[in-house]
Amino acid sequence: MTMSGARERLVVIGGDAAGMSAASQARRLKGPGELEIVAFERGHFTSFSACGIPYWVGGDVPDRDRLIARTPEEHRARDIDLRMRTEVTEIDVARGRVRARDVDSGAESWTSYDKLVIATGARPVRPDLPGIDAPGVHGVQTLDDGQALLDTLARTRGRRAVVVGAGYIGVEMAEAMINRGYRVTVVNRGSEPMSTLDPDMGRLVHTAMEGLGITMVDDAEVTKVLTGEDGRVRAVATEDAEFPADVVVLGIGVRPETALAEAAGLPLGAHRGLLTDLAMRVRGQRNVWAGGDCVEVLDLVSGQERHIALGTHANKHGQVIGTNVGGGYATFPGVVGTAVSKVCDLEIARTGLREKDARRAGLQFETVTVESTSRAGYYPGASPMTVKMLAERRTGRLLGVQIVGREGAAKRVDIAAVALTAGMTVEQMTALDLGYAPPFSPVWDPVLVAARKATAAVRRGTV
């Protein structure tokens, strides 16, 4: 309660994973008589899975509403004053208030707060290029974006798609367009797809994507989007070539949406994300918290701050913030950088550091790569997978794992994620008591085969 005896007011900026998780958790701990909760969301939807959009576009998820975890009406039924289509345009930290604008009417008003949660998310990278705003060019950050893309696909006669970018969103959208029957070209500025992997592992992804009929164009940067007489997109151009397109999907990545926070004088990190303490409280602030894609988090392996836009982190941030706002205590210690994806039947996984990350952190390391199978080699359905492992020289501490393979490959990365979080050495990993039966794994799981090989490499390096 405030000194005046009135109930406190929590204001939440952003109605997706972090913001509404925080609001919901705070409401579980404090009833309406103790805490008023006002949440602002500039879009049409709340608590939705942005990660699921490529699978909805591709047809694996048949209905948009399946991606919505909780509707505005469900939040309001829990005594959360959720104001949709309302964009916060200013944060006044000194006076404890925010200014918001009704997107449809333009009307503006100030709302005071005792506690503030900033969960403004991230914005997709949209390069400032000629033709980038032409009809037929789409980003895929929100459900509105996904619906707009589907509407374009429904009225487009041609079947040529160009995906710009080959990160997680890029490869997932390439799969979605393949599933829709399009001829797909991926234009990637990097030397290989999936820059979150080392180039040798990215090469495996490249080869597999070409095997699916996707045209891969690496080391190429888009210079402009060409349009036809009707103003719609007709091709994507690089310095050396043009690639015909009836639809263009941007999958270049995202950046923290922190313009509001920066204007309010709140601290940003090297990646332009908000900086918080372990309780997700904005550094230097007593009553301001932040979480989700707009913050930077501690990498437990390198000890450096990183920006990682994932729904898993955002939901955890929200739980931590809501607990602290609601009078409890919780912390978010950091991440090890685990992520999985797929393109058709190819599974891609990584956790920890890449080689260049380890070098940047000043670490000396050994690397090993092994070929194995998802099941016992004699069991029907066994499929190949490649595991790459990094271990610190001399100490043998696990630094990172990357996996590319077919069925059963990606979720094996969780073994390494737990080992990284625990600070295990690769030698300690070889003794892990993992589940075994021929339908599920070889006698030596592929991750443990890599750990054995890494242990030998570390030992050789200390001689």
C-alpha positions as CSV (number, residue, x, y, z in Angstrom):
1,M,0.0,0.0,0.0
2,T,1.1,3.6,-0.6
3,M,1.7,6.0,2.3
4,S,-1.7,7.6,1.7
5,G,-3.4,4.2,2.2
6,A,-4.6,4.0,-1.4
7,R,-3.8,0.9,-3.4
8,E,-0.7,0.8,-5.6
9,R,-0.9,1.0,-9.3
10,L,1.2,-1.1,-11.6
11,V,1.5,0.0,-15.2
12,V,2.7,-2.4,-17.8
13,I,3.9,-1.3,-21.3
14,G,3.4,-4.2,-23.7
15,G,0.8,-7.0,-23.8
16,D,2.7,-10.0,-24.9
17,A,4.8,-12.6,-23.1
18,A,6.8,-10.7,-20.6
19,G,4.3,-7.9,-19.9
20,M,1.3,-10.0,-19.3
21,S,3.2,-12.8,-17.5
22,A,4.3,-10.1,-15.1
23,A,0.8,-8.7,-14.7
24,S,-0.7,-12.1,-14.2
25,Q,1.8,-13.2,-11.6
26,A,1.5,-9.9,-9.7
27,R,-2.3,-10.4,-9.7
28,R,-1.9,-13.9,-8.3
29,L,0.1,-12.5,-5.4
30,K,-2.0,-9.3,-4.8
31,G,-5.7,-8.9,-5.2
32,P,-7.5,-5.9,-6.8
33,G,-7.9,-4.3,-3.4
34,E,-4.1,-4.1,-3.0
35,L,-2.9,-3.5,-6.5
36,E,-4.5,-1.9,-9.5
37,I,-2.9,-3.2,-12.8
38,V,-3.1,-1.1,-16.0
39,A,-1.6,-2.6,-19.2
40,F,-1.1,-0.9,-22.6
41,E,-0.9,-2.8,-25.8
42,R,-0.7,-1.0,-29.2
43,G,-1.7,-4.0,-31.3
44,H,-4.8,-6.2,-31.7
45,F,-3.6,-9.3,-29.7
46,T,-2.1,-10.2,-26.4
47,S,-0.1,-13.1,-25.1
48,F,0.5,-14.7,-28.5
49,S,3.3,-16.9,-29.8
50,A,5.3,-15.0,-32.3
51,C,7.5,-18.1,-32.6
52,G,4.5,-20.0,-34.0
53,I,3.8,-17.6,-36.9
54,P,6.0,-19.4,-39.5
55,Y,4.2,-22.6,-38.7
56,W,0.8,-20.9,-39.0
57,V,1.8,-19.4,-42.4
58,G,3.2,-22.7,-43.5
59,G,-0.1,-24.5,-42.6
60,D,1.2,-26.7,-39.8
61,V,-0.9,-24.7,-37.4
62,P,-4.4,-24.4,-39.1
63,D,-5.8,-21.5,-37.1
64,R,-4.4,-18.2,-35.9
65,D,-6.2,-18.3,-32.6
66,R,-4.3,-21.4,-31.5
67,L,-1.3,-19.1,-31.2
68,I,-3.0,-17.0,-28.6
69,A,-2.4,-18.1,-25.0
70,R,-4.8,-15.6,-23.4
71,T,-7.2,-13.1,-24.9
72,P,-7.7,-9.5,-23.7
73,E,-11.1,-10.6,-22.3
74,E,-9.4,-13.3,-20.2
75,H,-6.9,-10.8,-18.8
76,R,-9.7,-8.4,-18.0
77,A,-11.6,-11.1,-16.2
78,R,-8.7,-11.3,-13.8
79,D,-9.0,-7.6,-12.9
80,I,-6.3,-6.4,-15.2
81,D,-7.3,-3.1,-16.9
82,L,-5.9,-4.0,-20.4
83,R,-6.2,-1.1,-22.9
84,M,-5.8,-2.4,-26.4
85,R,-4.7,-0.3,-29.4
86,T,-3.1,2.1,-27.0
87,E,0.5,3.1,-27.5
88,V,2.7,4.5,-24.8
89,T,4.5,7.5,-26.3
90,E,6.5,8.8,-23.3
91,I,7.8,7.7,-19.9
92,D,8.2,10.4,-17.2
93,V,10.3,8.6,-14.6
94,A,10.7,11.7,-12.4
95,R,6.9,12.1,-12.0
96,G,6.0,8.4,-12.2
97,R,3.7,8.5,-15.1
98,V,3.3,7.5,-18.8
99,R,1.6,9.2,-21.7
100,A,-0.5,7.0,-24.0
101,R,-2.2,7.6,-27.3
102,D,-5.3,5.8,-28.6
103,V,-4.1,4.4,-32.0
104,D,-7.5,4.8,-33.6
105,S,-8.7,8.1,-32.2
106,G,-5.4,9.8,-31.5
107,A,-6.6,10.9,-28.1
108,E,-3.8,11.2,-25.5
109,S,-3.7,11.0,-21.7
110,W,-1.3,10.5,-18.8
111,T,-1.5,7.6,-16.3
112,S,0.5,7.7,-13.1
113,Y,2.2,4.6,-11.6
114,D,3.8,3.4,-8.4
115,K,5.5,0.6,-10.2
116,L,6.3,0.3,-13.9
117,V,7.1,-2.7,-16.2
118,I,8.6,-2.1,-19.6
119,A,8.0,-5.0,-21.9
120,T,8.2,-3.3,-25.3
121,G,9.7,-6.2,-27.1
122,A,11.8,-6.0,-30.2
123,R,11.3,-4.6,-33.7
124,P,12.2,-6.4,-36.9
125,V,15.2,-5.1,-38.8
126,R,13.8,-3.4,-42.0
127,P,16.6,-1.9,-44.0
128,D,16.1,1.5,-45.6
129,L,16.2,0.4,-49.2
130,P,14.4,1.5,-52.3
131,G,11.1,-0.4,-52.7
132,I,11.2,-2.0,-49.2
133,D,7.7,-0.8,-48.4
134,A,6.2,-2.0,-51.7
135,P,3.1,-4.2,-51.5
136,G,4.2,-7.9,-51.3
137,V,7.1,-7.2,-49.0
138,H,6.4,-8.6,-45.5
139,G,7.9,-8.9,-42.1
140,V,6.6,-11.5,-39.6
141,Q,6.8,-10.1,-36.1
142,T,3.1,-10.0,-35.1
143,L,-0.1,-11.9,-35.8
144,D,-1.2,-8.9,-37.9
145,D,2.0,-9.4,-40.0
146,G,1.2,-13.1,-40.4
147,Q,-2.3,-12.4,-41.5
148,A,-1.2,-9.8,-44.0
149,L,1.3,-12.3,-45.5
150,L,-1.4,-14.9,-45.8
151,D,-3.7,-12.4,-47.4
152,T,-1.0,-11.6,-50.0
153,L,-0.4,-15.3,-50.7
154,A,-4.1,-15.8,-51.2
155,R,-4.3,-13.2,-54.0
156,T,-0.9,-13.7,-55.6
157,R,-0.9,-15.8,-58.8
158,G,2.8,-16.2,-59.0
159,R,4.7,-18.9,-57.0
160,R,8.1,-17.3,-56.5
161,A,9.2,-16.2,-53.0
162,V,12.4,-14.5,-51.9
163,V,13.3,-14.7,-48.2
164,V,15.8,-12.1,-47.1
165,G,18.0,-13.4,-44.3
166,A,18.9,-16.9,-43.2
167,G,18.7,-16.8,-39.4
168,Y,15.9,-18.6,-37.4
169,I,13.1,-16.6,-38.9
170,G,14.6,-16.8,-42.4
171,V,15.0,-20.6,-42.5
172,E,11.6,-21.1,-40.8
173,M,9.9,-18.9,-43.4
174,A,11.7,-20.6,-46.2
175,E,10.1,-23.9,-44.9
176,A,6.7,-22.2,-44.7
177,M,6.9,-21.0,-48.3
178,I,8.0,-24.4,-49.5
179,N,5.0,-25.9,-47.7
180,R,2.8,-23.4,-49.5
181,G,4.2,-24.7,-52.9
182,Y,6.4,-21.7,-53.7
183,R,9.8,-21.8,-55.4
184,V,12.0,-20.3,-52.7
185,T,15.2,-18.3,-52.9
186,V,17.0,-17.3,-49.7
187,V,19.4,-14.2,-49.9
188,N,21.8,-14.2,-47.1
189,R,24.6,-11.7,-46.4
190,G,26.6,-14.2,-44.4
191,S,28.9,-16.9,-45.7
192,E,26.5,-19.6,-44.6
193,P,22.9,-19.7,-43.2
194,M,22.3,-19.7,-39.5
195,S,25.0,-17.3,-38.2
196,T,24.3,-18.5,-34.7
197,L,26.3,-21.6,-35.8
198,D,29.9,-21.8,-36.7
199,P,30.4,-21.7,-40.5
200,D,31.2,-25.4,-40.8
201,M,27.9,-26.3,-39.2
202,G,26.1,-23.7,-41.2
203,R,27.4,-25.4,-44.3
204,L,25.5,-28.5,-43.3
205,V,22.3,-26.4,-43.2
206,H,23.1,-24.9,-46.6
207,T,23.5,-28.3,-48.2
208,A,20.3,-29.6,-46.7
209,M,18.3,-26.6,-47.7
210,E,19.5,-26.9,-51.3
211,G,18.5,-30.5,-51.1
212,L,15.0,-29.4,-50.3
213,G,14.9,-27.4,-53.6
214,I,15.7,-24.0,-52.0
215,T,18.1,-21.7,-53.9
216,M,20.7,-20.4,-51.5
217,V,22.5,-17.1,-52.3
218,D,25.2,-16.5,-49.7
219,D,27.6,-13.5,-49.3
220,A,24.9,-11.3,-50.9
221,E,23.3,-8.2,-49.7
222,V,20.0,-6.8,-51.0
223,T,20.4,-3.4,-52.5
224,K,16.8,-2.7,-53.6
225,V,13.4,-4.1,-54.1
226,L,12.2,-3.8,-57.7
227,T,8.5,-3.2,-58.5
228,G,6.3,-3.6,-61.5
229,E,4.0,-1.2,-63.2
230,D,1.3,-2.0,-60.6
231,G,3.7,-0.9,-57.8
232,R,3.9,-4.4,-56.4
233,V,7.2,-6.3,-55.8
234,R,8.6,-8.1,-58.8
235,A,12.2,-8.9,-57.8
236,V,14.9,-8.4,-55.2
237,A,18.2,-7.0,-56.4
238,T,21.8,-7.4,-55.1
239,E,24.9,-5.8,-56.5
240,D,25.4,-8.8,-58.9
241,A,21.9,-10.2,-59.7
242,E,18.2,-9.9,-59.6
243,F,15.9,-12.6,-58.2
244,P,12.3,-12.6,-59.4
245,A,9.7,-12.5,-56.6
246,D,6.0,-12.5,-56.3
247,V,6.3,-12.1,-52.5
248,V,9.3,-11.1,-50.3
249,V,9.6,-12.1,-46.7
250,L,12.1,-10.3,-44.4
251,G,13.9,-12.5,-41.9
252,I,16.9,-10.3,-41.1
253,G,16.5,-10.4,-37.3
254,V,15.2,-8.0,-34.6
255,R,16.6,-5.2,-32.4
256,P,15.4,-4.2,-28.9
257,E,12.5,-1.7,-29.0
258,T,14.0,0.7,-26.5
259,A,13.4,4.2,-27.9
260,L,10.9,5.0,-25.1
261,A,13.3,3.9,-22.5
262,E,16.3,5.7,-24.0
263,A,14.2,8.9,-24.2
264,A,13.4,8.5,-20.5
265,G,17.1,8.3,-19.7
266,L,17.1,4.6,-18.7
267,P,20.4,2.6,-19.2
268,L,21.0,0.7,-22.3
269,G,23.7,-1.9,-23.1
270,A,26.0,-2.4,-26.0
271,H,23.2,-4.1,-28.0
272,R,20.7,-1.3,-27.2
273,G,18.8,-3.4,-24.8
274,L,17.7,-2.3,-21.3
275,L,20.1,-3.2,-18.5
276,T,18.6,-4.8,-15.3
277,D,19.7,-6.4,-12.1
278,L,19.1,-10.1,-11.3
279,A,15.5,-9.2,-10.1
280,M,14.8,-7.7,-13.5
281,R,14.7,-4.2,-12.0
282,V,16.1,-1.5,-14.3
283,R,19.5,-0.5,-13.1
284,G,19.5,2.7,-11.1
285,Q,15.7,2.5,-10.6
286,R,13.7,1.5,-7.6
287,N,10.2,1.0,-9.1
288,V,10.9,0.2,-12.8
289,W,11.3,-3.3,-14.1
290,A,11.9,-4.6,-17.7
291,G,11.8,-7.9,-19.4
292,G,11.4,-9.8,-22.6
293,D,13.0,-8.9,-26.0
294,C,13.8,-5.3,-24.9
295,V,16.4,-6.3,-22.4
296,E,20.0,-7.6,-22.4
297,V,20.7,-10.7,-20.3
298,L,23.9,-12.2,-18.7
299,D,25.5,-15.0,-20.7
300,L,26.5,-17.5,-18.0
301,V,29.3,-19.0,-20.1
302,S,31.1,-15.8,-21.3
303,G,30.1,-13.5,-18.5
304,Q,29.0,-10.9,-21.0
305,E,25.7,-9.2,-21.7
306,R,23.7,-10.5,-24.7
307,H,20.5,-9.7,-26.5
308,I,18.5,-12.9,-27.2
309,A,14.9,-12.5,-28.3
310,L,13.1,-15.7,-27.2
311,G,9.7,-16.4,-25.7
312,T,11.1,-18.8,-23.2
313,H,13.2,-16.0,-21.6
314,A,10.3,-13.4,-21.9
315,N,7.9,-15.6,-19.9
316,K,10.5,-16.3,-17.2
317,H,11.3,-12.6,-17.0
318,G,7.6,-11.9,-16.5
319,Q,7.3,-14.5,-13.7
320,V,10.3,-13.0,-11.9
321,I,9.0,-9.4,-12.3
322,G,5.5,-10.3,-11.3
323,T,6.8,-12.0,-8.2
324,N,8.9,-9.1,-7.1
325,V,6.2,-6.5,-7.9
326,G,3.7,-8.7,-5.9
327,G,5.9,-8.6,-2.8
328,G,7.9,-11.8,-3.2
329,Y,11.4,-12.3,-4.4
330,A,12.8,-14.0,-7.5
331,T,15.8,-13.7,-9.8
332,F,16.7,-14.4,-13.4
333,P,20.4,-15.4,-13.2
334,G,21.1,-15.5,-16.9
335,V,21.2,-17.8,-20.0
336,V,23.5,-20.1,-21.9
337,G,22.1,-19.3,-25.3
338,T,20.1,-22.4,-26.2
339,A,18.0,-22.3,-29.3
340,V,16.5,-24.9,-31.7
341,S,14.9,-24.6,-35.1
342,K,14.1,-26.7,-38.2
343,V,13.7,-26.4,-41.9
344,C,11.4,-29.3,-43.1
345,D,13.0,-32.4,-41.6
346,L,16.3,-30.9,-40.8
347,E,16.8,-30.0,-37.1
348,I,19.2,-27.3,-35.9
349,A,20.3,-26.7,-32.3
350,R,22.9,-24.7,-30.5
351,T,23.8,-23.7,-26.9
352,G,26.7,-21.9,-25.3
353,L,29.5,-20.2,-27.4
354,R,30.5,-20.4,-31.0
355,E,34.2,-20.3,-31.8
356,K,34.1,-16.5,-32.4
357,D,32.3,-16.0,-29.2
358,A,34.9,-17.9,-27.3
359,R,37.7,-15.9,-28.9
360,R,35.9,-12.6,-28.2
361,A,35.7,-13.6,-24.5
362,G,39.4,-14.3,-24.5
363,L,39.1,-18.0,-24.0
364,Q,41.4,-20.7,-25.3
365,F,39.5,-23.8,-26.4
366,E,39.5,-27.1,-28.2
367,T,36.8,-28.1,-30.8
368,V,35.7,-31.6,-31.9
369,T,33.1,-32.7,-34.4
370,V,31.5,-36.2,-34.5
371,E,29.1,-38.0,-36.7
372,S,26.6,-40.3,-35.0
373,T,23.0,-41.4,-35.3
374,S,19.7,-40.7,-33.5
375,R,19.1,-44.3,-32.6
376,A,21.1,-47.6,-32.5
377,G,22.5,-48.0,-36.0
378,Y,20.6,-51.3,-36.5
379,Y,17.3,-49.9,-35.4
380,P,14.8,-48.8,-38.1
381,G,14.7,-45.1,-38.6
382,A,18.2,-44.2,-37.3
383,S,19.2,-40.9,-38.9
384,P,22.6,-39.2,-39.0
385,M,23.5,-36.2,-36.9
386,T,26.6,-34.0,-36.5
387,V,27.6,-32.7,-33.1
388,K,30.2,-30.0,-32.6
389,M,31.6,-29.3,-29.1
390,L,33.8,-26.6,-27.7
391,A,35.7,-27.1,-24.4
392,E,38.0,-24.8,-22.6
393,R,41.7,-25.7,-22.9
394,R,43.3,-27.0,-19.7
395,T,40.2,-26.9,-17.5
396,G,38.0,-28.9,-19.9
397,R,35.0,-26.8,-19.1
398,L,32.2,-27.2,-21.6
399,L,31.8,-24.0,-23.7
400,G,29.3,-24.8,-26.4
401,V,27.5,-27.4,-28.5
402,Q,25.9,-27.3,-32.0
403,I,23.9,-30.1,-33.5
404,V,22.5,-30.5,-37.0
405,G,20.6,-33.6,-38.0
406,R,17.2,-35.2,-38.6
407,E,14.6,-36.6,-36.3
408,G,15.7,-36.7,-32.7
409,A,18.6,-34.3,-33.1
410,A,17.6,-30.9,-31.8
411,K,16.3,-31.6,-28.3
412,R,19.6,-33.4,-27.5
413,V,21.0,-29.9,-27.0
414,D,19.2,-29.7,-23.7
415,I,21.8,-32.2,-22.3
416,A,24.5,-29.6,-23.1
417,A,22.4,-26.7,-21.8
418,V,22.1,-28.3,-18.4
419,A,25.8,-29.2,-18.4
420,L,26.7,-25.6,-19.3
421,T,24.4,-24.2,-16.5
422,A,26.1,-26.5,-14.0
423,G,29.6,-25.5,-15.2
424,M,30.5,-29.1,-16.0
425,T,33.6,-30.3,-17.7
426,V,33.4,-32.5,-20.8
427,E,35.0,-35.3,-18.8
428,Q,32.2,-35.0,-16.2
429,M,29.7,-35.2,-19.0
430,T,31.0,-38.6,-20.2
431,A,29.7,-40.1,-16.9
432,L,26.1,-38.7,-17.3
433,D,23.5,-41.4,-16.8
434,L,21.4,-40.7,-19.8
435,G,18.4,-42.8,-21.0
436,Y,19.2,-45.6,-23.4
437,A,17.3,-48.0,-25.5
438,P,17.9,-48.8,-29.2
439,P,14.8,-46.9,-30.4
440,F,16.0,-43.7,-28.7
441,S,19.8,-43.6,-28.8
442,P,23.0,-45.5,-29.5
443,V,24.7,-47.0,-26.4
444,W,26.8,-43.9,-26.4
445,D,24.6,-40.9,-27.0
446,P,25.9,-38.6,-29.7
447,V,26.5,-35.7,-27.2
448,L,28.5,-38.1,-25.0
449,V,30.5,-39.3,-28.0
450,A,31.5,-35.7,-28.5
451,A,32.2,-35.2,-24.8
452,R,34.6,-38.2,-24.9
453,K,36.4,-36.8,-28.0
454,A,36.6,-33.4,-26.4
455,T,38.0,-34.9,-23.2
456,A,40.8,-36.5,-25.3
457,A,41.5,-33.3,-27.1
458,V,41.8,-31.4,-23.8
459,R,44.2,-34.0,-22.4
460,R,46.4,-33.8,-25.5
461,G,46.4,-30.0,-25.2
462,T,47.7,-30.1,-21.6
463,V,50.6,-32.4,-22.4
